[in-house]
């Protein structure tokens, strides 16, 4: 790597005492361009702390002895701590209508009355859904 030299000499670490013409201006322009790029990039990064969503109502349709239901409940409870949504758990065997409608396909997660998950609950998709609503 070539050492930059100026008319005033070179410092102990090989850095010039006086910068050559235009270096400060170019450096400022490069920094401005980098800041603009980072600001555009940050628009796509989700906020560090999720928004509280007390108006969102989530219903988990479950059944006794269902290991997927236990997994879904764990994901929902963890997400609930961050978002603060309302949550209700209903056993599908408690109602003949629910048992006939959902049969063996549990767990079912309803977000504001719409079926959003059947079987496994994907925590990333759930967070995206809550951020979007």
C-alpha positions, 0 to 999 in steps of 0.5 A: 500500500502506498504511503500518502505524503504531503508537503508538510511531511508524514506522521509516525504511523504513515498518516500525512500531517496535512491532507491533500486537496479535496480529501475532506470534501470527498470524505464528507460526501462519502459519509453523507451517501452512507448515512442516506443509504442507512436511513433507507435501509432502516425503513425495512427493519422492524422496531426493536420493541413491538407495538402493544396490541390490546385490541387484537383478539386471538382464540386458540382451538385446542384438544386435551392430549394434543402436543401441537396444541401445547406447542401453539399455546407456548408460542402464543403466550410468549408472543402475548408477553410482547404484544399484550393481545387478548387470548382465549383457549377453547377446547373443541370437544366442548362444543359439538359444532366446533368438533364437527367443523374442525375435527382432528385438525387442531390446533387452530388459531383465529386472529380477530375471527379469521383462521390464521394457523392450523397445526403449527404456529409460526412465531415469525409469521404471527409477529408479522401479522400482529405488526401489520394489523 
